[in-house]
Amino acid sequence: MPTRSDALAIQYVTAPRVASPIHHDGFASLRSLEDPSPPPLRRLRAPVPFPHHHRPTALLYPTCPLRFFSSLTFSLLLPVPHFTDVICNFRTNSAVSVSEIISRGRIYHETYGCQMNINDMEIVLSIMKNAGYAETVKEPENAEIIFINTCAIRDNAEQKVWQRLNYFWFLKREWKSNVAVGRSQSSHPPKIVVLGCMAERLKEKILDADKMVDVVCGPDAYRDVPRLLEEVDYGQKGINTLLSLEETYADISPIRISSNSVSAFVSIMRGCNNMCSFCIVPFTRGRERSRPVSSIVREVGELCKEGVKEVMLLGQNVNSYNDVSELNDLEPGSNWQLSDGFSSMCKVKKMGLRFSDLLDRLSTEFPEMRFRFTSPHPKDFPDDLLSLMRDRYNICKNIHLPAQSGSTTVLERMRRGYAREVYLELVQKIRSIIPDVGLSSDFICGFCGETEEEHTHTLSLMREVGYDMAYMFAYSMREKTHAHRNYVDDVPDSVKQRRLSELIDAFRESTGQRFAAQVGTVQLVLVEGPNKRAPETELIGRSDRGHKVCFLNVSLPHSFQTDGERKPEAGDFVEIRILRSTKASLFGEALVRTSLSKFHHQNIAAISENFR
């Protein structure tokens, strides 16, 4: 039998240094060791069928000749990382890629919460692929590894996660019987991995839950997931929820979950410094840090080559973007300009490239791509950002402007940094600079100490502004927050739900007017695919303002290309004349296929003609 030193001395003709082979079904796999220091060793038992007439000719043991038998089972100490680079097929005497033969485990993933969580899952899949876990499945019953990416913003999201964890635990606990009856097709009991904000917030509770979970990994530790999974193989629990002041995953190219989509998410910053009293994000995502502009431009360029037509720039406080990595002479943080009348609890130390600088470069270098962004804070909309949005046709005229409440006293308790009147002044300024802008918002009903009068102020704000879209929730207190430490959640659930219903009704009263105002106009729509309600006859897409637009799928000419008439496809830009509206969507007549820049230049020409 070869010894440990023999195992590290194996050499392959085309590889300068390799480790010991794993023999399986007539194949011998050889690890390439790029690092001169041997990686950690792991004992593995494997069957080795070697027919007498098929001996490998390229495998050498310089320190100990290897005798072959027709069938042999033995134990070797094998390095864990840097899995097989070369495979020698004894039957054909040829080398094949390891990915064709061995899979380290199939992955199933679920994501709850915001767009940032979706993008995080794409980052995790990229990290796992680089570690040898390349295969994903659509059903958890077929997976050896189950990822659940979690959200901790509201209790409702956490309850959904616990329900799913109970089912995944059933798949793990009853694996043998599940396989026997055909419910599961995984090769071993699945490893269950909890990722994201809930992982950081409830790490001890999750790990102590009846051995339900194997790995808990916070938002800043995703690079460590492969190592944590290895620890599980040794009977350990894998946990890393450390927050970072630097991690942005700027060097990782995410694996897009919706590979056929015409839009994509690009994370530009992580964390939040605002410390709103109701919000758990600073405690689960850490402090703000921004990716270098160059890394964002590189990722968007890759997406452009893949045919992506629209990019959503993501961040917990996306418009507070501040890249201090690419400038030698940084301005003092005192030069940081906030929206008029707004304040911030956290002061900027050094000012680098701001959000408007990033948007300026992206919109210039990629003229045929549309750009959106979420989620911003109202305090970071200086005039230069609004002017840039007005002047660049490929920056969507759609702004998410979270109000949270229409009451100044509630806003003070929330530590939002503005009063009701200041927020309304910002809305007026935005609409004066960008007349056709679409606004959306967030609202919380029943925050600590909210009175009926304060609630009516929120209802009146909703009606006064008139939003295109709003996300409305009943307040759910989170541990660790300022509100949890200092306030009492004293509004009964029944009152919260009643106020939420009243707020939804107020929103519906005003949003219909925003959609109705689009009737008769011509909108540029990016086609997303068939309308699910009529997939054979209708297509659906989104306008610049983010409105859903439905239209008949008919053959159309192109405004300047000579490819004849054809039906629009996902990724096409189509001019649509809006014929009617509802409170949630628009319906129109398709006129012509076109491009972003062509549509813009036509509008400029039409405006000029009207002024003659």
PyMOL commands that set and color helices and strands:
alter all, ss='L'
color gray80, all
select helices_A, chain A and resi 4-7+98-100+115-130+140-142+155-173+175-180+197-201+203-207+222-233+281-285+293-305+318-320+333-335+355-365+378-380+383-391+408-414+420-433+452-465+482-486+493-516+596-610
alter helices_A, ss='H'
color red, helices_A
select strands_A, chain A and resi 11-12+22-24+27-30+41-48+59-60+72-79+86-89+94-96+107-111+145-150+191-196+215-217+238-240+263-267+269-270+289-290+310-314+322-323+331-332+350-351+353-354+370-374+398-400+438-445+469-474+522-530+538-542+548-552+573-581+586-594
alter strands_A, ss='S'
color yellow, strands_A
deselect
rebuild
show_as cartoon
